[in-house]
Amino acid sequence: MNYEINEGTLAVLPEDENKSKILEDETQYIINHTPFEILDYSCKYFGSSYEGRKEGTKSILNVNYKVPIIVENSKNLIFFPTNSPTSNDCIWISLKNIKKISNENFNSTKIEFNNGITITIPVSKRTIENQIMRASRLDLIMRNRKNLQKNSN
């Protein structure tokens, strides 16, 4: 694989069987891997694994399903899944690139990213709000821990 999630990555969407669409600030890619494979590869690229990151988040947040993942720690690259991570229709969204979300209809949410790009995904706004809340809690806890370490040195 030759793609790592980075600060410009907005979302990783399933395209069709074993393919994904990567949305970035300035461009889009089609990659011959599932979103889950891209997440796992990116975690490994940055020194861990999806399973390791998942277990860490579960321990920090005390949640067991649809766990947000810290892909890379120093840049706070946190992504959250819209469905079960291993599901063929799971989309991974970058927490820090979201500008706003809005209802399209009962089971559809429009996400606007900081750069103005929008996507509509087949998941309720409430589900996305819950995932944003989890990912934000993870982000806050990790930032607080970093600050505690910095101040204790």
C-alpha positions in Angstrom: 0.0 0.0 0.0 1.3 3.5 -0.7 -1.1 5.8 1.2 -1.0 6.9 4.8 -3.7 9.0 6.4 -2.3 12.5 7.0 -3.4 15.9 8.2 -5.1 16.6 4.8 -7.2 13.5 4.9 -10.9 14.4 5.3 -12.5 11.0 4.9 -12.0 7.4 3.8 -15.1 6.1 2.0 -15.8 2.6 0.6 -16.0 2.8 -3.2 -16.8 -0.7 -4.2 -15.5 -4.2 -3.2 -11.9 -3.8 -1.9 -11.6 -0.1 -3.1 -11.8 3.2 -1.2 -12.1 6.8 -2.1 -9.8 9.1 -0.1 -11.0 12.7 0.2 -8.2 15.1 0.9 -8.1 18.9 1.1 -7.1 19.4 -2.5 -7.7 16.0 -4.2 -9.4 12.6 -4.3 -7.8 9.2 -4.7 -9.1 5.7 -5.4 -7.1 3.1 -3.5 -7.3 -0.7 -4.1 -7.9 -1.4 -0.4 -10.8 -1.2 2.0 -11.2 1.7 4.4 -10.4 -0.7 7.3 -7.1 -1.8 5.6 -6.1 1.8 5.0 -6.8 2.7 8.7 -4.8 -0.4 9.9 -1.9 0.4 7.5 -1.8 4.0 8.6 -1.8 3.0 12.3 1.1 0.6 11.6 2.9 3.3 9.5 2.8 5.5 12.6 4.1 2.8 14.9 1.1 0.9 16.2 -1.8 -1.1 14.8 -5.5 -0.7 14.5 -6.0 -3.3 17.3 -3.6 -1.6 19.6 -5.2 1.8 19.0 -8.6 0.4 19.5 -7.7 -1.3 22.8 -6.1 2.0 24.0 -9.2 4.0 23.1 -11.5 1.4 24.7 -9.5 1.7 27.9 -9.5 5.5 27.9 -13.2 6.0 27.0 -14.7 2.8 28.4 -16.6 2.2 25.1 -16.6 -1.1 23.1 -18.1 -0.4 19.7 -17.5 2.1 16.9 -14.4 3.3 18.7 -12.6 6.4 17.4 -9.0 5.8 16.5 -5.9 7.9 17.1 -4.1 7.2 13.8 -1.1 9.4 14.7 -0.6 10.9 18.2 1.6 14.0 17.8 -0.7 15.6 15.1 -3.9 14.5 16.8 -5.1 12.6 13.8 -8.3 11.1 15.2 -10.7 9.3 12.9 -14.1 7.9 13.8 -16.2 5.2 12.0 -19.8 5.7 10.9 -20.6 2.0 11.3 -18.9 -1.2 12.5 -15.3 -0.7 11.4 -15.1 -4.0 9.6 -18.4 -3.4 7.7 -18.2 -2.9 4.0 -20.1 0.4 4.2 -18.1 2.0 7.1 -16.8 5.5 6.4 -14.0 7.0 8.4 -14.1 10.7 9.1 -11.4 13.0 10.4 -12.5 14.8 13.6 -10.3 17.9 13.2 -11.4 18.6 9.6 -15.2 18.9 10.3 -16.7 22.3 10.1 -20.4 21.4 10.6 -22.9 18.7 10.2 -26.6 19.0 9.2 -29.6 16.7 8.6 -30.3 15.8 5.0 -33.1 13.5 6.1 -33.8 11.0 8.8 -31.0 8.6 7.8 -28.7 10.9 6.0 -26.2 13.6 7.2 -24.3 16.2 5.4 -20.8 16.9 6.6 -19.0 20.1 5.6 -15.3 20.1 6.1 -13.1 23.1 6.9 -12.1 23.6 3.3 -15.8 23.8 2.1 -16.0 20.2 0.7 -19.2 18.5 1.6 -20.3 14.9 1.6 -23.6 13.3 2.4 -23.4 10.0 4.2 -26.2 7.4 4.9 -26.0 7.7 8.6 -28.3 9.7 11.0 -27.1 13.1 12.4 -27.5 11.7 15.9 -25.1 8.9 15.2 -22.5 11.4 13.8 -23.0 13.7 16.7 -22.4 10.8 19.1 -19.2 9.8 17.2 -18.0 13.4 17.2 -18.6 13.5 21.0 -16.6 10.3 21.5 -13.7 11.4 19.3 -13.7 14.9 21.0 -13.6 13.3 24.4 -10.6 11.2 23.3 -8.9 14.2 21.9 -9.4 16.2 25.1 -8.2 13.4 27.4 -5.1 12.9 25.3 -4.3 16.7 25.1 -4.7 16.9 28.9 -2.4 14.0 29.4 0.2 15.5 27.1 0.0 18.8 29.1 0.4 17.0 32.4 3.5 15.3 31.1 4.9 18.5 29.8 4.3 20.3 33.1 5.7 17.5 35.2 9.1 17.6 33.4 
